[in-house]
Amino acid sequence: MFKTHYSLLLIIILFVLSACHSLWTAQTQPVPQQESILVLPVTEVPLPATDFAFLFPEEPELNPQTSPRKNITENFSAREKSDIAVADPKLMADETSMLIDLSLIQKEDYAFPLPGAKVISPYAGRRRHHSGVDLKTCANDTIVSAFEGIVRLAKPYYAYGNVVVVRHYNGLETVYSHNSKNLVKPGDHVKAGQPIALTGRTGRATTEHLHFEVRVNGQHFNPNMVFNLEERKLNDQCLVFTKKGNSIAVKSVNLMPNQLAGDYSSYSVVPKGQVKNKKEAL
């Protein structure tokens, strides 16, 4: 009995001592200091002066589009200044064929020779030997150069009356006749759309109109292959010229120059004799 009371008292004493120790430890333990945070005032921090343009590639500059140019003769002989059907000594001198891609001619580098005109007589036509097309508006209307070039001939010429011939850098020549007045002279440089003559009825003509021809090396071919005469605009096809003896075969194709291949024997050859007679019907 005594032992039991003694054990219980010992337990209580140990419990009290433990509680007192814990309380004393809590009171004597130093309180941890809270870390202070330094708050700086908000200010604008300038970025470093660095050019970041190198991170972005420069926009490439597009090369200006220009119309193709052929190697043509610009200094004319006496015959070139006096006759319509004359070959260019340089054009096709070292080759048997030539390509003119009309789609590559820039808009500012061509013009319809008589703006607003209508066709009153087609190429060949009723007379079969009509070497160009007849375009009509009114008397003394302004005729303009179809392309950029150099005036090769400008004078009265048999049935043509007052005529102007322009040799173009694209390899073609254009003829403008029956003019009431020529506004240019041989050797003049003309731009596409520049006035070169006024419509008239000089030479063999019954009414004021423009007789318009397109030639290559002195040989005429259908102007419809170059211009859409009804819509008065330039075609977008390729013209291929191939030497066939004393004549030149002309064909219009839809292919681009780098796609052309094969036999061109089916070209329609311009009949001989159409360019030899100076007094041919106009």
Secondary structure as GFF3:
##gff-version 3
##sequence-region A 1 282
A	DSSP	alpha_helix	2	28	.	.	.	ID=ss1
A	DSSP	three_ten_helix	53	55	.	.	.	ID=ss2
A	DSSP	beta_strand	97	101	.	.	.	ID=ss3
A	DSSP	three_ten_helix	102	104	.	.	.	ID=ss4
A	DSSP	three_ten_helix	107	109	.	.	.	ID=ss5
A	DSSP	beta_strand	118	121	.	.	.	ID=ss6
A	DSSP	beta_strand	133	136	.	.	.	ID=ss7
A	DSSP	beta_strand	142	144	.	.	.	ID=ss8
A	DSSP	beta_strand	149	156	.	.	.	ID=ss9
A	DSSP	three_ten_helix	158	160	.	.	.	ID=ss10
A	DSSP	beta_strand	162	168	.	.	.	ID=ss11
A	DSSP	beta_strand	173	179	.	.	.	ID=ss12
A	DSSP	beta_strand	181	182	.	.	.	ID=ss13
A	DSSP	beta_strand	189	190	.	.	.	ID=ss14
A	DSSP	beta_strand	195	198	.	.	.	ID=ss15
A	DSSP	beta_strand	210	216	.	.	.	ID=ss16
A	DSSP	beta_strand	219	221	.	.	.	ID=ss17
A	DSSP	three_ten_helix	223	225	.	.	.	ID=ss18
A	DSSP	beta_strand	227	228	.	.	.	ID=ss19
A	DSSP	beta_strand	233	234	.	.	.	ID=ss20
A	DSSP	beta_strand	238	244	.	.	.	ID=ss21
A	DSSP	beta_strand	247	253	.	.	.	ID=ss22
A	DSSP	three_ten_helix	257	259	.	.	.	ID=ss23
A	DSSP	beta_strand	268	269	.	.	.	ID=ss24
###
